[in-house]
Amino acid sequence: MLHLASTQGITPPASDARISELRSAIASGQYVVDPQRIAQGLLQDSQALIGASKPAGR
């Protein structure tokens, strides 16, 4: 289901520049985890998966 969600454009692909930026921030100790943002993302993903698993017409 996660593969299905990612192939339907729900999750934008990460760019090489963004990945490099994140690696640098983590390595330098400047990366700040936002638990609220993580929780919102998990809820959105769960809702998308639940919607994708429902039979058509419901």
mmCIF file as Biopython writes it, N, C-alpha, C and O atoms, coordinates in Angstrom:
data_model
#
loop_
_atom_site.group_PDB
_atom_site.id
_atom_site.type_symbol
_atom_site.label_atom_id
_atom_site.label_alt_id
_atom_site.label_comp_id
_atom_site.label_asym_id
_atom_site.label_entity_id
_atom_site.label_seq_id
_atom_site.pdbx_PDB_ins_code
_atom_site.Cartn_x
_atom_site.Cartn_y
_atom_site.Cartn_z
_atom_site.occupancy
_atom_site.B_iso_or_equiv
_atom_site.auth_seq_id
_atom_site.auth_asym_id
_atom_site.pdbx_PDB_model_num
ATOM 1   N N  . MET A ? 1  ? 0.816   -1.190 0.000  1.0 0.0 1  A 1 
ATOM 2   C CA . MET A ? 1  ? 0.000   0.000  0.000  1.0 0.0 1  A 1 
ATOM 3   C C  . MET A ? 1  ? 0.864   1.260  0.000  1.0 0.0 1  A 1 
ATOM 4   O O  . MET A ? 1  ? 0.516   2.254  -0.637 1.0 0.0 1  A 1 
ATOM 5   N N  . LEU A ? 2  ? 2.003   1.216  0.723  1.0 0.0 2  A 1 
ATOM 6   C CA . LEU A ? 2  ? 2.886   2.378  0.720  1.0 0.0 2  A 1 
ATOM 7   C C  . LEU A ? 2  ? 3.424   2.644  -0.674 1.0 0.0 2  A 1 
ATOM 8   O O  . LEU A ? 2  ? 3.528   3.795  -1.098 1.0 0.0 2  A 1 
ATOM 9   N N  . HIS A ? 3  ? 3.768   1.574  -1.386 1.0 0.0 3  A 1 
ATOM 10  C CA . HIS A ? 3  ? 4.250   1.744  -2.763 1.0 0.0 3  A 1 
ATOM 11  C C  . HIS A ? 3  ? 3.157   2.364  -3.621 1.0 0.0 3  A 1 
ATOM 12  O O  . HIS A ? 3  ? 3.426   3.266  -4.414 1.0 0.0 3  A 1 
ATOM 13  N N  . LEU A ? 4  ? 1.946   1.895  -3.471 1.0 0.0 4  A 1 
ATOM 14  C CA . LEU A ? 4  ? 0.820   2.440  -4.217 1.0 0.0 4  A 1 
ATOM 15  C C  . LEU A ? 4  ? 0.651   3.927  -3.929 1.0 0.0 4  A 1 
ATOM 16  O O  . LEU A ? 4  ? 0.472   4.725  -4.850 1.0 0.0 4  A 1 
ATOM 17  N N  . ALA A ? 5  ? 0.707   4.300  -2.653 1.0 0.0 5  A 1 
ATOM 18  C CA . ALA A ? 5  ? 0.554   5.710  -2.278 1.0 0.0 5  A 1 
ATOM 19  C C  . ALA A ? 5  ? 1.670   6.555  -2.862 1.0 0.0 5  A 1 
ATOM 20  O O  . ALA A ? 5  ? 1.421   7.660  -3.343 1.0 0.0 5  A 1 
ATOM 21  N N  . SER A ? 6  ? 2.898   6.052  -2.828 1.0 0.0 6  A 1 
ATOM 22  C CA . SER A ? 6  ? 4.013   6.850  -3.333 1.0 0.0 6  A 1 
ATOM 23  C C  . SER A ? 6  ? 3.988   6.962  -4.847 1.0 0.0 6  A 1 
ATOM 24  O O  . SER A ? 6  ? 4.433   7.974  -5.388 1.0 0.0 6  A 1 
ATOM 25  N N  . THR A ? 7  ? 3.483   5.960  -5.544 1.0 0.0 7  A 1 
ATOM 26  C CA . THR A ? 7  ? 3.426   6.034  -7.000 1.0 0.0 7  A 1 
ATOM 27  C C  . THR A ? 7  ? 2.270   6.886  -7.485 1.0 0.0 7  A 1 
ATOM 28  O O  . THR A ? 7  ? 2.231   7.258  -8.658 1.0 0.0 7  A 1 
ATOM 29  N N  . GLN A ? 8  ? 1.334   7.202  -6.617 1.0 0.0 8  A 1 
ATOM 30  C CA . GLN A ? 8  ? 0.200   8.041  -7.002 1.0 0.0 8  A 1 
ATOM 31  C C  . GLN A ? 8  ? 0.475   9.510  -6.748 1.0 0.0 8  A 1 
ATOM 32  O O  . GLN A ? 8  ? -0.433  10.336 -6.841 1.0 0.0 8  A 1 
ATOM 33  N N  . GLY A ? 9  ? 1.711   9.845  -6.428 1.0 0.0 9  A 1 
ATOM 34  C CA . GLY A ? 9  ? 2.063   11.246 -6.264 1.0 0.0 9  A 1 
ATOM 35  C C  . GLY A ? 9  ? 1.720   11.844 -4.918 1.0 0.0 9  A 1 
ATOM 36  O O  . GLY A ? 9  ? 1.773   13.064 -4.755 1.0 0.0 9  A 1 
ATOM 37  N N  . ILE A ? 10 ? 1.373   11.025 -3.959 1.0 0.0 10 A 1 
ATOM 38  C CA . ILE A ? 10 ? 1.026   11.538 -2.644 1.0 0.0 10 A 1 
ATOM 39  C C  . ILE A ? 10 ? 2.275   12.088 -1.943 1.0 0.0 10 A 1 
ATOM 40  O O  . ILE A ? 10 ? 2.212   13.100 -1.245 1.0 0.0 10 A 1 
ATOM 41  N N  . THR A ? 11 ? 3.389   11.417 -2.137 1.0 0.0 11 A 1 
ATOM 42  C CA . THR A ? 11 ? 4.646   11.833 -1.519 1.0 0.0 11 A 1 
ATOM 43  C C  . THR A ? 11 ? 5.579   12.371 -2.588 1.0 0.0 11 A 1 
ATOM 44  O O  . THR A ? 11 ? 5.973   11.631 -3.490 1.0 0.0 11 A 1 
ATOM 45  N N  . PRO A ? 12 ? 5.942   13.653 -2.507 1.0 0.0 12 A 1 
ATOM 46  C CA . PRO A ? 12 ? 6.840   14.193 -3.530 1.0 0.0 12 A 1 
ATOM 47  C C  . PRO A ? 12 ? 8.234   13.595 -3.406 1.0 0.0 12 A 1 
ATOM 48  O O  . PRO A ? 12 ? 8.686   13.324 -2.293 1.0 0.0 12 A 1 
ATOM 49  N N  . PRO A ? 13 ? 8.923   13.385 -4.516 1.0 0.0 13 A 1 
ATOM 50  C CA . PRO A ? 13 ? 10.276  12.828 -4.444 1.0 0.0 13 A 1 
ATOM 51  C C  . PRO A ? 13 ? 11.240  13.833 -3.819 1.0 0.0 13 A 1 
ATOM 52  O O  . PRO A ? 13 ? 11.087  15.041 -3.999 1.0 0.0 13 A 1 
ATOM 53  N N  . ALA A ? 14 ? 12.221  13.337 -3.094 1.0 0.0 14 A 1 
ATOM 54  C CA . ALA A ? 14 ? 13.226  14.199 -2.472 1.0 0.0 14 A 1 
ATOM 55  C C  . ALA A ? 14 ? 14.315  14.506 -3.488 1.0 0.0 14 A 1 
ATOM 56  O O  . ALA A ? 14 ? 14.745  13.621 -4.228 1.0 0.0 14 A 1 
ATOM 57  N N  . SER A ? 15 ? 14.758  15.747 -3.526 1.0 0.0 15 A 1 
ATOM 58  C CA . SER A ? 15 ? 15.830  16.117 -4.445 1.0 0.0 15 A 1 
ATOM 59  C C  . SER A ? 15 ? 17.174  15.830 -3.793 1.0 0.0 15 A 1 
ATOM 60  O O  . SER A ? 15 ? 17.283  15.770 -2.569 1.0 0.0 15 A 1 
ATOM 61  N N  . ASP A ? 16 ? 18.195  15.654 -4.624 1.0 0.0 16 A 1 
ATOM 62  C CA . ASP A ? 16 ? 19.547  15.420 -4.116 1.0 0.0 16 A 1 
ATOM 63  C C  . ASP A ? 16 ? 20.020  16.593 -3.267 1.0 0.0 16 A 1 
ATOM 64  O O  . ASP A ? 16 ? 20.711  16.398 -2.266 1.0 0.0 16 A 1 
ATOM 65  N N  . ALA A ? 17 ? 19.655  17.801 -3.657 1.0 0.0 17 A 1 
ATOM 66  C CA . ALA A ? 17 ? 20.064  18.983 -2.904 1.0 0.0 17 A 1 
ATOM 67  C C  . ALA A ? 17 ? 19.434  18.970 -1.507 1.0 0.0 17 A 1 
ATOM 68  O O  . ALA A ? 17 ? 20.104  19.293 -0.526 1.0 0.0 17 A 1 
ATOM 69  N N  . ARG A ? 18 ? 18.171  18.606 -1.411 1.0 0.0 18 A 1 
ATOM 70  C CA . ARG A ? 18 ? 17.485  18.567 -0.116 1.0 0.0 18 A 1 
ATOM 71  C C  . ARG A ? 18 ? 18.089  17.488 0.781  1.0 0.0 18 A 1 
ATOM 72  O O  . ARG A ? 18 ? 18.266  17.695 1.981  1.0 0.0 18 A 1 
ATOM 73  N N  . ILE A ? 19 ? 18.401  16.342 0.191  1.0 0.0 19 A 1 
ATOM 74  C CA . ILE A ? 19 ? 19.014  15.261 0.963  1.0 0.0 19 A 1 
ATOM 75  C C  . ILE A ? 19 ? 20.371  15.697 1.505  1.0 0.0 19 A 1 
ATOM 76  O O  . ILE A ? 19 ? 20.692  15.438 2.665  1.0 0.0 19 A 1 
ATOM 77  N N  . SER A ? 20 ? 21.158  16.350 0.675  1.0 0.0 20 A 1 
ATOM 78  C CA . SER A ? 20 ? 22.466  16.843 1.093  1.0 0.0 20 A 1 
ATOM 79  C C  . SER A ? 20 ? 22.329  17.872 2.215  1.0 0.0 20 A 1 
ATOM 80  O O  . SER A ? 20 ? 23.098  17.860 3.177  1.0 0.0 20 A 1 
ATOM 81  N N  . GLU A ? 21 ? 21.355  18.750 2.084  1.0 0.0 21 A 1 
ATOM 82  C CA . GLU A ? 21 ? 21.095  19.777 3.104  1.0 0.0 21 A 1 
ATOM 83  C C  . GLU A ? 21 ? 20.740  19.134 4.442  1.0 0.0 21 A 1 
ATOM 84  O O  . GLU A ? 21 ? 21.229  19.558 5.489  1.0 0.0 21 A 1 
ATOM 85  N N  . LEU A ? 22 ? 19.888  18.111 4.401  1.0 0.0 22 A 1 
ATOM 86  C CA . LEU A ? 22 ? 19.494  17.425 5.628  1.0 0.0 22 A 1 
ATOM 87  C C  . LEU A ? 22 ? 20.666  16.692 6.261  1.0 0.0 22 A 1 
ATOM 88  O O  . LEU A ? 22 ? 20.836  16.725 7.480  1.0 0.0 22 A 1 
ATOM 89  N N  . ARG A ? 23 ? 21.469  16.036 5.445  1.0 0.0 23 A 1 
ATOM 90  C CA . ARG A ? 23 ? 22.647  15.328 5.970  1.0 0.0 23 A 1 
ATOM 91  C C  . ARG A ? 23 ? 23.586  16.297 6.687  1.0 0.0 23 A 1 
ATOM 92  O O  . ARG A ? 23 ? 24.095  15.992 7.765  1.0 0.0 23 A 1 
ATOM 93  N N  . SER A ? 24 ? 23.809  17.452 6.093  1.0 0.0 24 A 1 
ATOM 94  C CA . SER A ? 24 ? 24.689  18.452 6.704  1.0 0.0 24 A 1 
ATOM 95  C C  . SER A ? 24 ? 24.124  18.951 8.029  1.0 0.0 24 A 1 
ATOM 96  O O  . SER A ? 24 ? 24.860  19.100 9.004  1.0 0.0 24 A 1 
ATOM 97  N N  . ALA A ? 25 ? 22.818  19.210 8.064  1.0 0.0 25 A 1 
ATOM 98  C CA . ALA A ? 25 ? 22.178  19.692 9.289  1.0 0.0 25 A 1 
ATOM 99  C C  . ALA A ? 25 ? 22.257  18.646 10.392 1.0 0.0 25 A 1 
ATOM 100 O O  . ALA A ? 25 ? 22.496  18.985 11.551 1.0 0.0 25 A 1 
ATOM 101 N N  . ILE A ? 26 ? 22.058  17.385 10.044 1.0 0.0 26 A 1 
ATOM 102 C CA . ILE A ? 26 ? 22.144  16.312 11.033 1.0 0.0 26 A 1 
ATOM 103 C C  . ILE A ? 26 ? 23.571  16.183 11.550 1.0 0.0 26 A 1 
ATOM 104 O O  . ILE A ? 26 ? 23.794  16.087 12.757 1.0 0.0 26 A 1 
ATOM 105 N N  . ALA A ? 27 ? 24.536  16.181 10.631 1.0 0.0 27 A 1 
ATOM 106 C CA . ALA A ? 27 ? 25.940  16.032 11.014 1.0 0.0 27 A 1 
ATOM 107 C C  . ALA A ? 27 ? 26.423  17.162 11.918 1.0 0.0 27 A 1 
ATOM 108 O O  . ALA A ? 27 ? 27.251  16.939 12.801 1.0 0.0 27 A 1 
ATOM 109 N N  . SER A ? 28 ? 25.914  18.365 11.704 1.0 0.0 28 A 1 
ATOM 110 C CA . SER A ? 28 ? 26.353  19.518 12.499 1.0 0.0 28 A 1 
ATOM 111 C C  . SER A ? 28 ? 25.518  19.714 13.772 1.0 0.0 28 A 1 
ATOM 112 O O  . SER A ? 28 ? 25.804  20.604 14.574 1.0 0.0 28 A 1 
ATOM 113 N N  . GLY A ? 29 ? 24.490  18.884 13.952 1.0 0.0 29 A 1 
ATOM 114 C CA . GLY A ? 29 ? 23.652  19.000 15.139 1.0 0.0 29 A 1 
ATOM 115 C C  . GLY A ? 29 ? 22.609  20.100 15.053 1.0 0.0 29 A 1 
ATOM 116 O O  . GLY A ? 29 ? 22.003  20.453 16.064 1.0 0.0 29 A 1 
ATOM 117 N N  . GLN A ? 30 ? 22.387  20.650 13.860 1.0 0.0 30 A 1 
ATOM 118 C CA . GLN A ? 30 ? 21.437  21.743 13.692 1.0 0.0 30 A 1 
ATOM 119 C C  . GLN A ? 30 ? 20.047  21.288 13.272 1.0 0.0 30 A 1 
ATOM 120 O O  . GLN A ? 30 ? 19.126  22.102 13.193 1.0 0.0 30 A 1 
ATOM 121 N N  . TYR A ? 31 ? 19.885  19.999 13.003 1.0 0.0 31 A 1 
ATOM 122 C CA . TYR A ? 31 ? 18.575  19.496 12.577 1.0 0.0 31 A 1 
ATOM 123 C C  . TYR A ? 31 ? 17.655  19.403 13.795 1.0 0.0 31 A 1 
ATOM 124 O O  . TYR A ? 31 ? 18.020  18.811 14.811 1.0 0.0 31 A 1 
ATOM 125 N N  . VAL A ? 32 ? 16.477  19.984 13.689 1.0 0.0 32 A 1 
ATOM 126 C CA . VAL A ? 32 ? 15.506  19.978 14.776 1.0 0.0 32 A 1 
ATOM 127 C C  . VAL A ? 32 ? 14.318  19.127 14.353 1.0 0.0 32 A 1 
ATOM 128 O O  . VAL A ? 32 ? 13.725  19.348 13.296 1.0 0.0 32 A 1 
ATOM 129 N N  . VAL A ? 33 ? 13.981  18.157 15.184 1.0 0.0 33 A 1 
ATOM 130 C CA . VAL A ? 33 ? 12.847  17.285 14.915 1.0 0.0 33 A 1 
ATOM 131 C C  . VAL A ? 33 ? 11.577  17.989 15.366 1.0 0.0 33 A 1 
ATOM 132 O O  . VAL A ? 33 ? 11.505  18.507 16.480 1.0 0.0 33 A 1 
ATOM 133 N N  . ASP A ? 34 ? 10.567  18.004 14.483 1.0 0.0 34 A 1 
ATOM 134 C CA . ASP A ? 34 ? 9.276   18.614 14.800 1.0 0.0 34 A 1 
ATOM 135 C C  . ASP A ? 34 ? 8.249   17.488 14.975 1.0 0.0 34 A 1 
ATOM 136 O O  . ASP A ? 34 ? 7.681   17.022 13.987 1.0 0.0 34 A 1 
ATOM 137 N N  . PRO A ? 35 ? 8.000   17.043 16.214 1.0 0.0 35 A 1 
ATOM 138 C CA . PRO A ? 35 ? 7.095   15.914 16.429 1.0 0.0 35 A 1 
ATOM 139 C C  . PRO A ? 35 ? 5.675   16.169 15.922 1.0 0.0 35 A 1 
ATOM 140 O O  . PRO A ? 35 ? 4.995   15.233 15.504 1.0 0.0 35 A 1 
ATOM 141 N N  . GLN A ? 36 ? 5.225   17.411 15.955 1.0 0.0 36 A 1 
ATOM 142 C CA . GLN A ? 36 ? 3.884   17.737 15.462 1.0 0.0 36 A 1 
ATOM 143 C C  . GLN A ? 36 ? 3.796   17.470 13.957 1.0 0.0 36 A 1 
ATOM 144 O O  . GLN A ? 36 ? 2.811   16.915 13.469 1.0 0.0 36 A 1 
ATOM 145 N N  . ARG A ? 37 ? 4.834   17.871 13.236 1.0 0.0 37 A 1 
ATOM 146 C CA . ARG A ? 37 ? 4.857   17.660 11.784 1.0 0.0 37 A 1 
ATOM 147 C C  . ARG A ? 37 ? 4.916   16.168 11.449 1.0 0.0 37 A 1 
ATOM 148 O O  . ARG A ? 37 ? 4.274   15.713 10.502 1.0 0.0 37 A 1 
ATOM 149 N N  . ILE A ? 38 ? 5.686   15.415 12.227 1.0 0.0 38 A 1 
ATOM 150 C CA . ILE A ? 38 ? 5.770   13.973 12.014 1.0 0.0 38 A 1 
ATOM 151 C C  . ILE A ? 38 ? 4.408   13.329 12.252 1.0 0.0 38 A 1 
ATOM 152 O O  . ILE A ? 38 ? 3.964   12.492 11.467 1.0 0.0 38 A 1 
ATOM 153 N N  . ALA A ? 39 ? 3.753   13.720 13.332 1.0 0.0 39 A 1 
ATOM 154 C CA . ALA A ? 39 ? 2.436   13.165 13.650 1.0 0.0 39 A 1 
ATOM 155 C C  . ALA A ? 39 ? 1.424   13.485 12.555 1.0 0.0 39 A 1 
ATOM 156 O O  . ALA A ? 39 ? 0.635   12.622 12.171 1.0 0.0 39 A 1 
ATOM 157 N N  . GLN A ? 40 ? 1.438   14.710 12.053 1.0 0.0 40 A 1 
ATOM 158 C CA . GLN A ? 40 ? 0.510   15.078 10.976 1.0 0.0 40 A 1 
ATOM 159 C C  . GLN A ? 40 ? 0.772   14.252 9.728  1.0 0.0 40 A 1 
ATOM 160 O O  . GLN A ? 40 ? -0.166  13.798 9.072  1.0 0.0 40 A 1 
ATOM 161 N N  . GLY A ? 41 ? 2.039   14.054 9.396  1.0 0.0 41 A 1 
ATOM 162 C CA . GLY A ? 41 ? 2.386   13.248 8.224  1.0 0.0 41 A 1 
ATOM 163 C C  . GLY A ? 41 ? 1.938   11.808 8.368  1.0 0.0 41 A 1 
ATOM 164 O O  . GLY A ? 41 ? 1.435   11.210 7.417  1.0 0.0 41 A 1 
ATOM 165 N N  . LEU A ? 42 ? 2.118   11.248 9.560  1.0 0.0 42 A 1 
ATOM 166 C CA . LEU A ? 42 ? 1.675   9.870  9.800  1.0 0.0 42 A 1 
ATOM 167 C C  . LEU A ? 42 ? 0.163   9.745  9.665  1.0 0.0 42 A 1 
ATOM 168 O O  . LEU A ? 42 ? -0.337  8.779  9.088  1.0 0.0 42 A 1 
ATOM 169 N N  . LEU A ? 43 ? -0.559  10.717 10.195 1.0 0.0 43 A 1 
ATOM 170 C CA . LEU A ? 43 ? -2.020  10.691 10.074 1.0 0.0 43 A 1 
ATOM 171 C C  . LEU A ? 43 ? -2.462  10.800 8.617  1.0 0.0 43 A 1 
ATOM 172 O O  . LEU A ? 43 ? -3.367  10.086 8.185  1.0 0.0 43 A 1 
ATOM 173 N N  . GLN A ? 44 ? -1.827  11.689 7.864  1.0 0.0 44 A 1 
ATOM 174 C CA . GLN A ? 44 ? -2.181  11.852 6.450  1.0 0.0 44 A 1 
ATOM 175 C C  . GLN A ? 44 ? -1.894  10.572 5.674  1.0 0.0 44 A 1 
ATOM 176 O O  . GLN A ? 44 ? -2.705  10.147 4.851  1.0 0.0 44 A 1 
ATOM 177 N N  . ASP A ? 45 ? -0.744  9.960  5.934  1.0 0.0 45 A 1 
ATOM 178 C CA . ASP A ? 45 ? -0.405  8.717  5.250  1.0 0.0 45 A 1 
ATOM 179 C C  . ASP A ? 45 ? -1.396  7.611  5.601  1.0 0.0 45 A 1 
ATOM 180 O O  . ASP A ? 45 ? -1.828  6.858  4.729  1.0 0.0 45 A 1 
ATOM 181 N N  . SER A ? 46 ? -1.757  7.516  6.887  1.0 0.0 46 A 1 
ATOM 182 C CA . SER A ? 46 ? -2.714  6.497  7.316  1.0 0.0 46 A 1 
ATOM 183 C C  . SER A ? 46 ? -4.063  6.698  6.649  1.0 0.0 46 A 1 
ATOM 184 O O  . SER A ? 46 ? -4.686  5.739  6.193  1.0 0.0 46 A 1 
ATOM 185 N N  . GLN A ? 47 ? -4.512  7.942  6.591  1.0 0.0 47 A 1 
ATOM 186 C CA . GLN A ? 47 ? -5.801  8.228  5.966  1.0 0.0 47 A 1 
ATOM 187 C C  . GLN A ? 47 ? -5.759  7.912  4.473  1.0 0.0 47 A 1 
ATOM 188 O O  . GLN A ? 47 ? -6.733  7.404  3.917  1.0 0.0 47 A 1 
ATOM 189 N N  . ALA A ? 48 ? -4.640  8.211  3.826  1.0 0.0 48 A 1 
ATOM 190 C CA . ALA A ? 48 ? -4.508  7.924  2.402  1.0 0.0 48 A 1 
ATOM 191 C C  . ALA A ? 48 ? -4.523  6.421  2.156  1.0 0.0 48 A 1 
ATOM 192 O O  . ALA A ? 48 ? -5.140  5.954  1.198  1.0 0.0 48 A 1 
ATOM 193 N N  . LEU A ? 49 ? -3.849  5.662  3.014  1.0 0.0 49 A 1 
ATOM 194 C CA . LEU A ? 49 ? -3.832  4.217  2.859  1.0 0.0 49 A 1 
ATOM 195 C C  . LEU A ? 49 ? -5.186  3.606  3.122  1.0 0.0 49 A 1 
ATOM 196 O O  . LEU A ? 49 ? -5.587  2.671  2.430  1.0 0.0 49 A 1 
ATOM 197 N N  . ILE A ? 50 ? -5.898  4.115  4.106  1.0 0.0 50 A 1 
ATOM 198 C CA . ILE A ? 50 ? -7.241  3.611  4.408  1.0 0.0 50 A 1 
ATOM 199 C C  . ILE A ? 50 ? -8.156  3.892  3.217  1.0 0.0 50 A 1 
ATOM 200 O O  . ILE A ? 50 ? -8.948  3.037  2.821  1.0 0.0 50 A 1 
ATOM 201 N N  . GLY A ? 51 ? -8.045  5.080  2.656  1.0 0.0 51 A 1 
ATOM 202 C CA . GLY A ? 51 ? -8.852  5.432  1.485  1.0 0.0 51 A 1 
ATOM 203 C C  . GLY A ? 51 ? -8.509  4.582  0.274  1.0 0.0 51 A 1 
ATOM 204 O O  . GLY A ? 51 ? -9.393  4.239  -0.511 1.0 0.0 51 A 1 
ATOM 205 N N  . ALA A ? 52 ? -7.239  4.237  0.111  1.0 0.0 52 A 1 
ATOM 206 C CA . ALA A ? 52 ? -6.807  3.429  -1.032 1.0 0.0 52 A 1 
ATOM 207 C C  . ALA A ? 52 ? -7.235  1.985  -0.895 1.0 0.0 52 A 1 
ATOM 208 O O  . ALA A ? 52 ? -7.355  1.279  -1.896 1.0 0.0 52 A 1 
ATOM 209 N N  . SER A ? 53 ? -7.474  1.524  0.349  1.0 0.0 53 A 1 
ATOM 210 C CA . SER A ? 53 ? -7.818  0.128  0.557  1.0 0.0 53 A 1 
ATOM 211 C C  . SER A ? 53 ? -9.321  -0.122 0.554  1.0 0.0 53 A 1 
ATOM 212 O O  . SER A ? 53 ? -9.758  -1.273 0.576  1.0 0.0 53 A 1 
ATOM 213 N N  . LYS A ? 54 ? -10.117 0.949  0.526  1.0 0.0 54 A 1 
ATOM 214 C CA . LYS A ? 54 ? -11.562 0.784  0.497  1.0 0.0 54 A 1 
ATOM 215 C C  . LYS A ? 54 ? -12.013 0.386  -0.909 1.0 0.0 54 A 1 
ATOM 216 O O  . LYS A ? 54 ? -11.471 0.873  -1.901 1.0 0.0 54 A 1 
ATOM 217 N N  . PRO A ? 55 ? -13.005 -0.499 -0.987 1.0 0.0 55 A 1 
ATOM 218 C CA . PRO A ? 55 ? -13.550 -0.865 -2.304 1.0 0.0 55 A 1 
ATOM 219 C C  . PRO A ? 55 ? -14.176 0.339  -2.989 1.0 0.0 55 A 1 
ATOM 220 O O  . PRO A ? 55 ? -14.673 1.251  -2.329 1.0 0.0 55 A 1 
ATOM 221 N N  . ALA A ? 56 ? -14.150 0.336  -4.298 1.0 0.0 56 A 1 
ATOM 222 C CA . ALA A ? 56 ? -14.737 1.429  -5.077 1.0 0.0 56 A 1 
ATOM 223 C C  . ALA A ? 56 ? -16.242 1.508  -4.802 1.0 0.0 56 A 1 
ATOM 224 O O  . ALA A ? 56 ? -16.905 0.488  -4.616 1.0 0.0 56 A 1 
ATOM 225 N N  . GLY A ? 57 ? -16.762 2.729  -4.779 1.0 0.0 57 A 1 
ATOM 226 C CA . GLY A ? 57 ? -18.191 2.923  -4.586 1.0 0.0 57 A 1 
ATOM 227 C C  . GLY A ? 57 ? -18.597 3.167  -3.146 1.0 0.0 57 A 1 
ATOM 228 O O  . GLY A ? 57 ? -19.781 3.323  -2.850 1.0 0.0 57 A 1 
ATOM 229 N N  . ARG A ? 58 ? -17.631 3.201  -2.257 1.0 0.0 58 A 1 
ATOM 230 C CA . ARG A ? 58 ? -17.962 3.443  -0.846 1.0 0.0 58 A 1 
ATOM 231 C C  . ARG A ? 58 ? -17.551 4.802  -0.439 1.0 0.0 58 A 1 
ATOM 232 O O  . ARG A ? 58 ? -17.748 5.187  0.714  1.0 0.0 58 A 1 
#
